[in-house]
Amino acid sequence: REPDLEGPLHSGPEIELQLPALLPDDYVPDVHLRLQQYRRIAAAATSPALDDLRAEVIDRFGPLPPPARNLFEVQGLKLQARQLGLRRLQVGATTGLVEFAPEHRVDPVRVIRLIQGDPRHYRMDGPQRLRFSGAAPDAAARFALAVRLLGELGEPGPLAQPSN
């Protein structure tokens, strides 16, 4: 199945790690080809599809530079966040935020256990936002923290009822 390269990019959950996540000009020099690759990466609907695309890009353009590696990792986080029904995930050097969509799939008991287990580092900021703190000074630490947090939030369950 060929992705629709003319249609708009599906945005999905917003993932912000305060890191460059792109295909550098010197890695994919042609702007139209670069745009095509961005669309294909954004259209990858599963982790295996994303892995296949990563292998294809490496085969075609060579080893991934760090910003391109970040791009594929961010897309992998988007797939996980979409499964859980998250609207946004931000991980900075010292703090972060998870924003739940109105109809998320995260079991509230998991969130409560997370907060109760470490109240110094986790707290709710309104009904749809989980704030957290933790040292993540570089790319590896931020990705590890994001992966761990998404794992803590767990397997997606049935749709939660929208909060009013």
C-alpha positions in Angstrom: 0.0 0.0 0.0 1.4 3.3 -1.1 1.0 6.3 1.3 -0.8 9.4 0.1 2.1 11.7 -0.6 -0.2 14.6 -1.7 -2.5 14.6 1.3 -1.8 16.5 4.6 0.5 15.0 7.2 -1.4 13.3 10.0 -0.3 15.1 13.0 -1.3 12.6 15.7 0.0 13.2 19.3 2.5 16.0 19.7 5.9 14.8 20.9 8.4 17.4 22.1 11.8 16.4 23.4 13.6 19.7 22.7 15.9 17.8 20.3 16.5 18.2 16.5 14.3 15.6 14.8 14.7 16.0 11.0 16.3 14.8 7.8 19.3 17.1 7.4 19.8 18.8 4.0 23.2 17.2 3.5 21.6 13.7 4.2 18.7 14.0 1.8 19.7 17.0 -0.4 16.6 17.1 -2.7 13.8 19.0 -1.0 11.0 17.1 -2.8 12.6 13.7 -1.9 13.0 14.9 1.7 9.3 15.9 1.9 8.4 12.6 0.5 10.4 10.8 3.2 8.8 13.0 5.9 5.3 12.0 4.6 6.2 8.3 4.5 7.6 8.5 8.1 4.5 10.3 9.3 2.3 7.7 7.5 4.0 4.7 9.2 1.1 3.2 11.2 3.0 0.4 13.0 6.4 -0.1 14.6 7.3 -2.8 12.0 6.4 -0.4 9.2 8.5 2.3 10.7 11.4 -0.2 11.1 11.1 -1.2 7.5 11.1 2.5 6.4 14.2 3.2 8.6 16.0 0.3 7.0 15.0 1.6 3.5 16.3 5.1 4.3 19.6 3.7 5.7 20.0 1.6 2.6 19.2 4.5 0.3 21.0 7.4 2.0 23.5 5.8 4.4 23.8 5.7 8.2 21.3 7.9 10.0 22.8 11.2 11.4 21.6 12.0 15.0 18.7 14.3 14.0 17.4 11.6 11.6 17.7 9.0 14.3 15.7 11.3 16.6 13.1 11.7 13.9 12.5 7.9 13.7 12.5 7.6 17.5 10.0 10.4 17.9 7.7 8.8 15.3 8.0 5.5 17.3 6.9 7.5 20.5 4.0 8.9 18.5 2.8 5.5 17.6 2.8 4.5 21.3 1.2 7.7 22.4 -1.5 7.4 19.8 -2.3 3.9 21.1 -2.7 5.3 24.6 -4.8 8.2 23.4 -2.4 10.9 24.5 -2.6 14.4 23.1 0.9 15.5 24.0 4.2 14.3 25.5 6.9 16.8 26.4 10.2 15.8 27.9 12.8 18.5 28.7 16.1 18.5 30.6 14.4 18.5 34.0 10.6 18.4 33.6 7.9 17.1 31.4 4.2 16.8 30.7 1.7 14.2 29.5 -1.6 15.5 28.3 -4.4 13.0 27.9 -6.9 13.4 25.1 -10.5 13.5 26.3 -11.1 9.9 25.3 -7.7 8.4 26.3 -7.0 4.7 26.9 -4.9 5.0 30.0 -6.2 3.2 33.1 -6.5 6.0 35.7 -5.4 3.5 38.4 -2.0 3.3 36.6 -1.7 7.1 36.9 -2.7 7.1 40.5 -0.2 4.4 41.3 2.5 6.3 39.5 1.8 9.5 41.5 1.4 7.6 44.8 4.6 5.7 44.2 6.7 8.8 43.6 4.8 12.0 44.6 7.9 14.2 44.5 8.3 13.5 40.7 4.7 13.1 39.5 1.6 15.2 40.0 -1.6 16.0 38.2 -2.0 19.5 36.8 -5.8 19.6 36.1 -7.8 16.6 35.0 -6.0 15.9 31.7 -2.3 16.7 32.5 0.4 14.7 34.3 3.5 16.7 35.2 6.7 15.0 36.0 10.3 15.9 36.9 13.5 14.0 36.3 17.0 14.6 34.9 17.2 14.0 31.2 20.1 16.2 30.0 20.7 14.5 26.6 18.9 12.7 23.8 19.4 9.2 25.2 18.1 10.2 28.6 15.0 11.9 27.2 14.1 9.0 24.9 14.7 6.5 27.8 12.5 8.6 30.1 9.7 8.9 27.5 9.8 5.1 26.8 9.7 4.3 30.5 6.8 6.7 31.1 4.8 5.3 28.2 5.5 1.9 29.5 4.3 2.9 33.0 1.1 4.3 31.6 0.7 0.8 30.1 -1.2 -1.1 27.6 -4.1 0.8 26.1 -7.5 -0.2 27.6 -11.0 0.7 26.5 -11.7 4.4 25.7 -12.1 6.5 28.8 -15.2 8.6 29.1 -14.6 12.3 28.4 -14.2 14.4 31.5 -16.4 17.4 31.9 
